[in-house]
Amino acid sequence: MKLRRPSKQTESIVARWALAVFGALSIGATTLVAVGDFSEPALKGAAHLPAFPSARPPEPPNPTPEARVEPQARADRDLSRDGYTLVSAGALFVPSSFASADGTFDLLIHFHGNAELVAESVAAAGLSALVLVVNVGVGSGAYDTRYGPPGMLDFDVARVVETAAARGLRGARLGRLALAAWSAGYGAIGRILARDEAVSRVSAVLLCDALHSNFVDKGSREVDMDRIAPFVHFAQKAAAGEKLFVMTHSEVGEFRYATTTETSNAILRALGIERSRTIDWPDRPSFPLARTVMSTERWLEQRSKAQRGDLHIAGYRGFKEDDHIAHLAQMSSTVLPALVAYWKRGAAGP
């Protein structure tokens, strides 16, 4: 039998999906990887200009040796911000929005999706955090399996601390920790949140059209609450103001398992929270990569919202491929601003 070549339209859809999910990092474009490139970034603007003479305070007469010591430099002065470094099963980025005066850094671990797109989204949102993007497979099972061992999250965080120090962050140490996922990446977060010690360490959870579940039986569409229990527990803490939980979902249908609409409804029912109808259009990203993964102008259009404490769930129209990808492409204006505001508010780390 003669095999037929896939149509150009099919090839285009597959290519866009691969770009949205994996990007250059998982396609083997090693020329783009700046592993071990710890060169000092060039100073920009007025940073290299000498101070005006009048701006320097007069020295005391006969200063002691201690008085002659220059003030200690910022911990991030020599930090390499170029490219990314492969860490464990992910890629570590230092977004342009990151800053640390004393070596303490907040960390966002994002599961599933184009790594460079996530890093650029963090910078666009103005989040001061290091970003580790983990891609281990197409389905949620691969993420669930990798984070089955109890110490896997600790292993990843320890490698990030080591890498941050190697890239030039003096006194590198973890501050607050947030977990994010798009699509199948929720499998990792579910496994991590199933352990109480991990919940105590995680400050925030962000889900971009992510979180599916089984049905109680094949004859109904009743969501298996045991499957999503870790998320419900974390959402309860957020509703009480103890954590941050942000979830977006589309209207994409699925007959084999519970959709993101159904799981979000199940969480809200468990917490006794009702939705309200709303119409809104989140800002479209201005950086090119976010637009590259989209084949059409099917940007997000909000239809509903639910909020209590620091729990936020937003429903968006759309049931096609690009409607799903838009939740990743527009995370800089949907889930990330809530994290920026939460941490700027002084929300304590675990």
Secondary structure as GFF3:
##gff-version 3
##sequence-region A 1 350
A	DSSP	alpha_helix	8	21	.	.	.	ID=ss1
A	DSSP	three_ten_helix	23	26	.	.	.	ID=ss2
A	DSSP	three_ten_helix	30	32	.	.	.	ID=ss3
A	DSSP	three_ten_helix	45	48	.	.	.	ID=ss4
A	DSSP	three_ten_helix	53	55	.	.	.	ID=ss5
A	DSSP	three_ten_helix	65	68	.	.	.	ID=ss6
A	DSSP	beta_strand	84	87	.	.	.	ID=ss7
A	DSSP	beta_strand	90	93	.	.	.	ID=ss8
A	DSSP	beta_strand	104	111	.	.	.	ID=ss9
A	DSSP	alpha_helix	115	125	.	.	.	ID=ss10
A	DSSP	beta_strand	130	134	.	.	.	ID=ss11
A	DSSP	alpha_helix	140	146	.	.	.	ID=ss12
A	DSSP	alpha_helix	152	166	.	.	.	ID=ss13
A	DSSP	beta_strand	173	182	.	.	.	ID=ss14
A	DSSP	three_ten_helix	183	185	.	.	.	ID=ss15
A	DSSP	alpha_helix	186	193	.	.	.	ID=ss16
A	DSSP	alpha_helix	196	201	.	.	.	ID=ss17
A	DSSP	beta_strand	204	208	.	.	.	ID=ss18
A	DSSP	alpha_helix	229	239	.	.	.	ID=ss19
A	DSSP	beta_strand	244	249	.	.	.	ID=ss20
A	DSSP	alpha_helix	260	271	.	.	.	ID=ss21
A	DSSP	beta_strand	276	280	.	.	.	ID=ss22
A	DSSP	alpha_helix	288	292	.	.	.	ID=ss23
A	DSSP	beta_strand	302	308	.	.	.	ID=ss24
A	DSSP	beta_strand	311	316	.	.	.	ID=ss25
A	DSSP	alpha_helix	321	329	.	.	.	ID=ss26
A	DSSP	alpha_helix	336	344	.	.	.	ID=ss27
###
